[in-house]
């Protein structure tokens, strides 16, 4: 295969999978920043699970993570992982040891059918996009079921994909299978919505990851439009970053988004395997990697930032990596 021009992520198609790589001659023109794995979550059995009041152990308490899709970090540094293939959430301590399992397959309170996204509220509440049951389930900081929010619009149930809690903890932003963003009060009242299927500003083709920055701006990964869109809290379009492409600042299959305390935007591309960092105004800063060569992560999806670390969910290996990103 001949080397492509400088400054691109070259695509290698093999066995039906698209992999990201950099030709040595290309690497010098791609800005990278080192990211070292500090802890990994999902590869250690942890402590024995605690039976519930009826003496039952949590469903699949000892199995490996299966198709994890998102992660969130508590104030004390413990890590929740959405373990979608096992229809549960798993809690790890700061050393990566499994401490608790929440859920199991089903439609009852506290059970899940293919959970996808999650977020934590300011008081440690856990909000989970229970996709197969068309609802967001809410748990208190002690992991007790609190309530379920039915995700529907005009009387029609739709599937939630990801959730983000507003900075004041009063609103819940939900990406949905209807190519829209629905905004609920955290008690479950539908307040407003925006979007619709399409490629214009403010429209979506399969919105996925969503996050809210400290100023209240909303960032939505628009998967099949290969971009990240930014909105104010009322849904007014502000900007779009990226388009289809394998060049820095563009995407092939973006999935996750996170914003750090400086306003820098992290975007995971699940097909290219690359994590790019954009400035607060959307310019490409660098990819995670070393020596001009982006690191290829295996199916990176949901992400979160906590106290300077970037937590990246890697779907196919079945783990979350906590990365120390160089300044």
Residue pairs with C-beta under 8 A, 6 or more apart in sequence:
1 12
3 10
3 23
3 25
3 26
4 10
4 23
4 26
5 26
6 25
6 26
6 28
6 29
7 26
7 29
7 30
7 247
7 248
8 26
8 246
8 247
9 20
9 21
9 22
9 30
9 246
9 247
9 248
9 272
9 274
9 294
10 20
10 21
10 22
10 23
10 26
10 246
11 18
11 19
11 20
11 246
11 252
11 272
12 18
12 19
12 21
13 19
18 252
18 271
18 272
19 273
19 296
20 246
20 269
20 271
20 272
20 273
20 274
20 294
20 296
21 296
22 30
22 292
22 293
22 294
27 291
27 292
27 293
28 292
29 292
30 248
30 287
30 289
30 292
30 293
30 294
31 248
31 284
31 285
31 286
31 287
31 292
32 286
32 287
32 288
32 289
32 290
32 291
32 292
32 293
32 294
33 277
33 285
33 286
33 287
33 288
33 289
33 325
33 326
34 288
34 289
34 290
34 325
34 326
35 275
35 288
35 289
35 295
35 310
35 323
35 324
35 325
35 326
36 323
36 324
36 326
37 321
37 322
37 323
37 324
38 309
38 322
38 323
38 324
39 94
39 95
39 96
39 321
39 322
40 96
40 319
40 320
40 321
40 322
41 71
41 79
41 81
41 92
41 96
41 319
41 320
41 321
41 322
42 64
42 65
42 68
42 81
42 90
42 92
42 96
42 318
42 319
42 320
43 64
43 96
43 319
44 92
44 96
44 97
44 98
45 62
45 98
46 92
46 93
46 97
46 98
46 99
47 97
47 98
47 99
49 57
49 58
49 61
49 62
49 100
49 101
50 100
51 57
52 58
58 88
58 100
58 101
58 102
58 103
58 104
59 86
59 87
59 88
59 101
59 103
59 104
59 105
60 86
60 88
60 101
60 104
61 101
63 86
64 318
65 81
65 83
65 85
65 86
65 90
65 318
65 319
66 83
66 84
66 85
66 86
66 318
67 83
67 84
67 85
67 315
67 316
67 318
68 81
68 82
68 83
68 84
68 85
68 301
68 313
68 314
68 315
68 318
68 319
68 320
69 82
69 84
69 115
69 116
69 117
69 301
69 302
69 313
69 315
70 81
70 82
70 116
70 117
70 118
70 162
70 209
70 256
70 301
70 302
70 313
71 79
71 80
71 81
71 82
71 118
71 302
71 303
71 304
71 311
71 312
71 313
71 320
72 79
72 80
72 118
72 119
72 120
72 126
72 304
73 79
73 80
73 120
73 304
73 306
73 309
73 311
74 80
74 120
74 124
75 124
76 94
77 93
77 94
77 306
77 307
78 91
78 92
78 93
78 94
78 99
79 91
79 92
79 94
79 96
79 311
79 320
79 322
80 89
80 90
80 91
80 118
80 120
80 126
81 89
81 90
81 91
81 92
81 313
81 320
82 89
82 115
82 116
82 117
82 118
82 128
82 302
82 313
83 89
83 90
83 115
84 114
84 115
84 116
87 103
87 104
87 105
87 106
87 111
87 112
87 113
87 114
87 115
88 101
88 102
88 103
88 104
88 112
88 115
89 101
89 102
89 103
89 112
89 115
89 118
89 126
89 128
90 98
90 100
90 101
90 102
91 98
91 99
91 100
91 101
91 102
91 143
92 98
92 99
92 320
93 99
100 143
102 110
102 126
102 139
102 143
103 110
103 111
103 112
103 115
104 110
104 111
104 112
105 111
105 112
105 113
106 112
106 113
107 113
107 133
109 137
109 145
109 148
110 137
110 139
110 145
112 128
112 130
112 132
112 133
112 137
113 130
113 131
113 132
113 133
114 130
114 131
114 132
115 128
115 129
115 130
115 131
116 129
116 131
116 160
116 161
116 162
117 128
117 129
117 160
117 161
117 162
117 163
117 175
117 209
117 210
117 302
118 126
118 127
118 128
118 129
118 163
118 302
119 127
119 163
119 164
119 165
120 126
120 127
120 165
121 127
121 165
121 169
121 186
122 165
122 168
122 169
123 141
123 169
124 140
124 141
125 138
125 139
125 140
125 141
125 146
125 165
125 169
125 186
126 138
126 139
126 140
126 141
126 143
127 136
127 137
127 138
127 163
127 165
127 172
127 186
128 136
128 137
128 138
128 139
128 163
129 136
129 160
129 161
129 162
129 163
129 174
130 136
130 137
130 148
130 160
131 159
131 160
131 161
131 177
132 159
134 150
134 151
134 152
134 157
134 158
134 159
134 160
135 148
135 149
135 150
135 151
135 160
136 148
136 149
136 151
136 160
136 163
136 172
136 174
136 184
137 145
137 147
137 148
137 149
138 145
138 146
138 147
138 148
138 149
138 186
139 145
139 146
140 146
147 187
147 188
148 188
149 172
149 184
149 188
150 157
150 188
151 157
151 158
151 159
151 160
151 174
151 176
151 182
152 158
152 190
153 176
153 178
153 180
153 182
153 190
153 193
158 176
158 177
158 178
158 180
158 182
159 176
159 177
160 174
160 175
160 176
160 177
161 174
161 175
161 176
161 177
161 207
161 208
162 174
162 175
162 207
162 208
162 209
162 210
162 302
163 172
163 173
163 174
163 175
163 210
164 172
164 173
164 210
164 211
164 212
164 218
165 171
165 172
165 173
165 186
165 212
166 172
166 173
166 212
166 216
166 233
167 212
167 213
167 214
167 215
167 216
169 186
170 185
170 186
171 183
171 184
171 185
171 186
171 191
171 233
172 183
172 184
172 185
172 186
173 181
173 182
173 183
173 210
173 212
173 218
174 181
174 182
174 183
174 184
174 210
175 181
175 204
175 207
175 208
175 209
175 210
175 220
176 182
176 207
179 195
179 196
179 197
179 198
179 203
179 204
179 205
179 206
179 207
180 193
180 194
180 195
180 196
180 204
180 207
181 193
181 194
181 195
181 204
181 207
181 210
181 218
181 220
181 231
181 235
182 190
182 193
183 190
183 191
183 192
183 193
183 235
184 190
184 191
185 191
192 234
192 235
193 235
194 202
194 231
194 235
195 202
195 203
195 204
195 207
196 203
196 204
197 203
197 204
197 205
198 204
198 205
199 205
199 225
201 229
201 237
201 240
202 229
202 231
202 235
202 237
203 225
204 220
204 222
204 225
204 229
205 222
205 223
205 224
205 225
206 222
206 223
206 224
207 220
207 221
207 222
207 223
208 221
208 223
208 254
208 255
208 256
209 220
209 221
209 254
209 255
209 256
209 257
209 268
209 301
209 302
209 303
210 218
210 219
210 220
210 221
210 257
211 218
211 219
211 257
211 258
211 259
212 218
212 219
212 233
213 219
213 259
213 263
214 259
214 261
214 263
216 232
216 233
217 230
217 231
217 232
217 233
217 238
218 230
218 231
218 232
218 233
218 235
219 228
219 229
219 230
219 257
219 259
219 265
220 228
220 229
220 230
220 231
220 257
221 228
221 254
221 255
221 256
221 257
221 267
222 228
222 229
222 240
222 254
223 253
223 254
223 255
225 243
226 242
226 243
226 244
226 245
226 250
226 251
226 252
226 253
226 254
227 240
227 241
227 242
227 243
227 251
227 254
228 240
228 241
228 242
228 254
228 257
228 265
228 267
228 278
228 282
229 237
229 239
229 240
229 241
230 237
230 238
230 239
230 240
230 241
230 282
231 237
231 238
232 238
239 281
239 282
241 249
241 265
241 267
241 278
241 282
242 249
242 250
242 251
242 254
242 267
243 250
243 251
244 250
244 251
244 252
245 251
245 252
246 252
246 272
248 276
248 284
248 287
249 276
249 278
249 283
249 284
251 267
251 269
251 272
251 276
252 269
252 271
252 272
253 269
253 270
253 271
253 272
254 267
254 268
254 269
254 270
255 268
255 269
255 270
255 300
255 301
255 302
256 266
256 267
256 268
256 300
256 301
256 302
256 303
256 312
256 313
257 265
257 266
257 267
257 268
257 303
258 265
258 266
258 303
258 304
258 305
258 310
259 265
259 266
259 305
260 266
260 305
260 308
260 310
261 305
262 280
263 279
263 280
264 277
264 278
264 279
264 280
264 285
265 277
265 278
265 279
265 280
265 282
266 275
266 276
266 277
266 278
266 303
266 305
266 310
267 275
267 276
267 277
267 278
268 274
268 275
268 297
268 300
268 301
268 302
268 303
268 312
269 275
269 276
269 300
270 299
270 300
270 301
270 315
272 296
273 296
273 297
273 298
273 299
273 300
274 287
274 288
274 294
274 295
274 296
274 297
275 287
275 288
275 295
275 297
275 300
275 303
275 310
275 312
276 284
276 286
276 287
276 288
277 284
277 285
277 286
277 287
277 288
278 284
278 285
279 285
287 294
287 295
288 294
288 295
288 297
288 323
288 325
289 295
297 312
297 314
297 321
298 314
298 315
298 316
298 317
299 314
299 315
299 316
299 317
300 312
300 313
300 314
300 315
301 313
301 314
301 315
302 313
303 310
303 311
303 312
303 313
304 310
304 311
305 311
308 324
308 325
309 322
309 323
309 324
309 325
310 322
310 323
310 325
311 320
311 321
311 322
311 323
312 320
312 321
312 323
313 320
314 320
314 321
